[in-house]
Amino acid sequence: MKRLTLCLTLILLMSLFGAYAYSNCRECAEDIKQEILSAAECFKKEDYDTAIEFSDRAIDMWHKLSDRTVFVEDIQNDIEIEMTLARISEMAKQRDDDIYEESRVLFTLLDSFIDKQTPTLANIF
């Protein structure tokens, strides 16, 4: 009976940890999206310095998030997100209007990242 109780406790703790990790990743990805949206809004208002600050902050947030992935580590997707964030920052510095399209690409990549972090049996085992 003690083994069964221990096993169920471990399963419960793993489930709680998985739910917390997924929630944390999703929340951080949404925060990155918000930073990029703010950068795009500042870019639209021709406040380029603030746009650069928002995009650089998003890069820092991504570095923290990519180190905390729990279920699936997709190196290719991580590299794509990193490169897209770098392009957005550079576009803000160069005052390039393609920043809006790069932002949409980033949102798609972040959505894919979150989908891969969703706790499923395939991700866990």
N, C-alpha and C positions, 0 to 999 in steps of 0.2 A: 504494500500500500504506500510505503514511503517513496519507493521508486516511481510509482505512478504520479504521486503528488509532485515530486521533484521534476519529472518529465513535463507535466502540465504547466508547472511554474515556469520552466525554461521556455516552453512554447509561447506562453503568454508574454514573457519578457522580450523574447525575440520579436513577437508581433508588435508590441508597443514600441520597441526600438525602430522597427521598420516603418511604422506609421509616423513616428516623430521625424525620422530621417527624410522620408518622402515629403512630409509637410515642410520641413526646413528647406529642402532643395527647391521645392515649388515656390515657396515664398521668396527665396533669394533670387530665383529666375524672374519672378514678377517684378522685384525691385530693380533688377538690371533693365528690364523692359521699360520701366518707368523712368529710369535715368536716361535711356536713349530717347524716349519720347520727349523728355525735357530738353535734351540736347537739340533735337530736331526743331522744337518750338523756338528755342533761343536762336538757332541758325536761321529760321524763317524771319525772325525779328532783327536779323543782322547783328546779334549780340554774339559774336564769334568766340570771344574769350570764355564766356560762360558755357557755350556749347562744348568747347574743348574741355573745360572742367568737368562737366557732366559725363562726357564720353570717357575721360580718364578715370573718373570714379567708377564707372561701369566696368572698366578693365580690372581695376583692383577688386571689385566685388566678384568678378568672374574667377579671378585667381583663388580667392577664398573658397568659392563654391566648388570649383573643379577639384580641389584637394579633399573635399568631403563627400564625394560620391560613394554610395553604399552598395547598390545592387549591380549596376552594369557600368563598366568603364569603357566607353567607346572612344578610343584615342582619335580616330578620324574626325568624329563629330566635335570633340573637344578642340582639336586643331582648327577646324573650320570656324568655330565660334570665336576662338582667339584671334584668328586672322581677320574675321569680319569686324570685330571690335577695334582692332588696330586700324583697319581701313576707314572705319567711321571716324575715329579720332584724327587720322591724317586728312580726311576729307573736310573735317571742320577746320583744320589748320590751313588747308589750301582753298577753303571757301568754295568747295565743289558741290554742285546741286545734286549729285548722285547719292548724297548722304541719305536721302529719303528711301531710295531703292535698297541701299545696303541695310538700312534699318529694318525693312520688311524681310530681307533675307535673314537677318539676325533673329527676328521674332520666330520665323519658321524653324530655324536651327534650335532655338531655345525650347520651342514646343516639342520638337523631336527629342531633345535631351530629357525633358520632363516625362514624356511618354516612356522612354527607356528606363527611367527611375521608378516607374510605377511598380509597386510590389506585386509580382505575380509568381506563380510557382516556377515558371521558366527562369525568372530572374533570381530566385532564391536558391534553387537547386541547380 
